[in-house]
Amino acid sequence: MLEARTAGDRPAGGATHAGGHGSEDQPAFALADRATKAGAPLSGAGRALHRRFVDAIDDDLDLPGALAAIREALRSDLPDDEKRWLALDADLVLGLDLHRTWDDGPGTETGGEMLPERVRTLVERRTAARSARNYDEADRLRSEIAELGYDVIDGADGIRTTVTPRG
C-alpha cells in the first residue's frame, strides 16, 4: 500500500554521493526517479496522464492543473488498477490520504472500525433503497441511523456512503 507519512529526524553526517552511505561501486540504495519513469507499468494513456501531473507540479506547483490530470485519469477508460496507481502516486505528492478511499465503505466508519450490527444493517438497507430510487425510504433510514448516533454522508459520485459516529 502506498502511504504518505511524515519524515523522520534528519540524519547526522553526510552522503558521499547520491546513493547514500555506500561506496562509489556499491551504493547503499538506488534512487528512483518517479517523475520521469513511473514505478508501475502504465499504458500509453496512463503515462501521458502521469506526465501531465508531473509537469503541472513542476510548473510552479500548478495544483489546479495537477488535480485536473488526476481527475481526468479517474474518469478515463483506464483499467481500475492503473487509475488507482495514478491516484496513489499523486497522493505521495499531495498528502491527501487517498488510500483511505478504498479502505472505507458502507459498514465502516472513517477509522476502519466496524459499526454496530444494527447500524450496518440500516446502512445496507438504505443503500438498497437509494439504488431502487426509493428516496423516501432512504431518508427514513437515514433518520433512524441518526437516532442511533451516526451521520450518513453520501459521496458526490452518488455511489459512496460514509458513516461516522456523531462526536
N, C-alpha and C positions, 0 to 999 in steps of 0.2 A: 504494500500500500504506500503510495506517495503521500507524504505529510510534511508540511512546512512547520518547523519548530524554531525556537529561539536558539541563537548561537551560544556556545559555552564561553568560558573565560578565554581571553586572548592568550595564546601560548607564549611562553618565555623563550627567548633565543631567536635564532634566525634560520631561514632556509637558504641553502647554498645554491639552489636552483628551483625552477618552477615545480619540480616533482616533490619537493618537501625535503625531509632529512635523510634521504638516501644518498647514494653516490651518483656521479655522472653516468656510470654504466648501469646502475640498478636504482632507479628512482623508487622512493617509498610507495608511491601510488601514481597511477596515470590520471592526468587531468582530462576531464571530458568537456568538450565544448558543445553544450546542448543547444546553443543558439544557432550554430551553423550546421550541426549534424544532430538530428533528433535521435533520442535514445531508444526509440521503438521503430519497427518497420512501418512506415506510413505509405499510403498510396500517393500518387502524384498530387491529387486534390488536397490530401491531408498535409503534405509537405508545403504546398502553396499557402494554406491557411496558417500553418505554423510559422512560415517565413513572414507572413503579414503581421502576425502577433509580435514576433521578434523585432521586425522593422519599426513597428509603432512604439514599442518600448524604447528602442534605440533612438527614436526621433523625439528627444527631449521628454521622455516619459509620456507619450501621447496615449493616455488611458482610454479616452473615448474610441480611438482607433483600435487599440488592443482589445477592448471589450467587444467591439463590433466584429472583429475577426473571430473571437471565441463564440459569439452569438451565431455567426454565420456557420461555424463548424457544427454547432449543436443542432442547427436547423437543416443541415445538409443531408444528403443521402449516404454519407459515410457509414461504415459499419459502427455499431454501438461501442465496441471496444476501442475503436480509433477515436471516436468522439470523446469517450471518457479519458483516454490518454491525453488528448489535446487539452481538455479542460483541467485535468490534474497537473499537467506540465505548466500551464499558465498559472495555476494556483501556487506553484512554487515561487513565482514572482509576486503574485498579488496577495497571498496570505489570507484568502477568504475562507479557508477550511471547507472547500468544496467537496472533499472526500466524504464529508458527513451527509451530503445529499443522497448518496447511495446507501448509507448505513441506516438512516432513519426512515420510517414509513408508517403507514397506518398500524396502530397497535403498539407503537413505541413512542416514548417521549424523547425530547431532544438529547438527553444524556444517554439514550440507548437502553434505559431500564424498562422492564416490562410494565405495562399498565395493568391495573386490576382487571380480572376476567370480565366483570360486568361492563366496564368502560370499553374494553377491547371489542366485546360483542356488539355494543351500541355503535361503535365506530364502523364496524364491518357492515352492520345493517344500514347505517347512514350512507356509506359508500355505495351500497347496492341501490338504495333509494335514489341517490343522485344519478347513478348510471341509467336508471329507468326513468329519469327525468321527473321523479315524484318529489318535487321540491318542498311541498307542504310536509310530507313525512320526514324529509331530511331536516327541515327546520325544527320539527317537533323533537327529533332525536338529538339535534344539537342542544336544544334547551334541556333535555334530560341529562345529557353529558355535562352540561354546565352546572346543573343542580348537584352533580356528584363531585364538583370542584375542578373540572378540567375545561380548558379552552380548546376549541377546534378551529384551526386556521387552514383554509383551502388555498392551495398554491395558485399562482396566476395561470398556470397551464391547464387548470381545471381537473387535473388528474391527482396531483399530490396533496395529501392532507397531513397536517402536523397536529398532534395532540400534546398539550403541555399542562401540567398542574398549575392551578392558579396560585400565585405567590403573593 
